[in-house]
Amino acid sequence: MAPRFRIDFLVRRLTMKATPQAKEYHRRKMLLGAAGVGLEFAFFGVVLASGLSAAMGRWALRFDFQSPWLHAALYLAFLGVLNEIVFFPLSYARGHWLERKYGLSRQTTREWLSDHAKSVALNAVLMLLLTEILYTFVWGGGRWWWLWTAGAFTLVFVALARLAPVLIFPLFFKFKPIAEGELRERLARLAERAGTAISGIYEMNLSSKSRTVNAALAGLGRTRRIILADTLLERFPVDEVEIVIAHELGHHLKAHLLKGMALQTAMIFLFLWLVDLIAAPAAARLGFAGLGDVGAFPLLALVGAALGVALMPVTNAILRGFERQADRYAIEATGRPETFLAAMRRLGSLNMADPSPHPLVEALFYSHPSIQRRLELCEEIMASK
């Protein structure tokens, strides 16, 4: 059977073209993304250069708190409110208007606003935690404050990866164990063959918000679970669902989560080292009382934004490599390349993907290989059989 398939496969070059609507959607999505990056630099630059950040730092000091941590929290609240006011129109355009315009979102404006408010609240809690950790070590960590801060940040992100499936995801979606039957048995066997211990297989009600499809292997240790969007279960046959999950299990088998966390940790250390190297002396030159002055916080944000933009092509290249390895595992572990092809085509169509973006765009901005690249990988694997 495999040789016959290879002959059929090599007779025709597998291609998938984007619809004009998909091209337009991705062009607008990229423009809004670029606008977001530009606005981030402009916002923190203006807040810093105008003296507004220093003023907010002084306003926070007017409150007779006995704790510097409370002063930092109040400054962060001022900055957070201003940030939300400035960025809200762009958040709305990217998160709701664009998705509704192209038929991908099922949410009303009111529903989107509710989810957005939850996201803002969660981000505020996380930023408060990270900021208080940061200033704890800036104020008392000595010369190596950035090293201790990076270690503490890493522990926070590991905890979030472990707790997200049980504490954060349920704030936005409802989950239920998938019903007993063929699919559950096949996925359980697939996980067992991959040597992956899972706590359960769950269905997520993505259809309440979106027409897109998705799946994930989320969590760490006892919280690790397979998550299937109900849209995936509705629109994909069992064989294709199985190969999608085989891809997710491939990430676990290749230790991509651990490698990704190691990459994130390296970026945290690099970011804080650069803050110590660049932002600390710059803060003094701008009239702040060193990096420990909360008014200098936008300097940290600017260093982080610049580092993120500079490293984006490198991190995306690493992540695309992870995805190719997971694709290869899914094809070889199931032995059904034709199912992989069908799943990729269906996935690209339902999620309105641009299957063949310009190579430079893909190299710079894509964390996953394009659909066309994934089809070509399958072609290479079959040609080698």
Buried (B, 14 or more C-beta within 10 A) or exposed (E): EEEEBBEEBEEEEBEBEBEEEBBBBBEBBBEBEEEBEEBBBEBBBEBBEEEBBBEBBEBBBEEEBEEBBEBBBBBBBBBBEBBBEBBEEBBBBBBBBBBBBBEBBBBEEEBBEEBBEEBBEBEBEEBBEBBBBBBBBBBEBEEEBBBBBBBBBBEBBBEEBBBBBBEEBEEBBEBEEBEEEEBBEBBBEBBEEBEBEBBBBBBBBBBBBBBBBBBBBBBBEEBBBBBBBBBBBEBBEBBBBBBBBBBBBBBBBBEBBEBBBEBBBEBBBEBBEBBBEBBBEBBEEBEBEEBBBBBBBBBBBBBBBBBBEEBBEEBBEBBBBBBBBBBBBBBEBBEBBBBBBBBBBBBBBBBBBBBBBEEEEBEEBBEBBBBBBBBBBBBEBBEEE
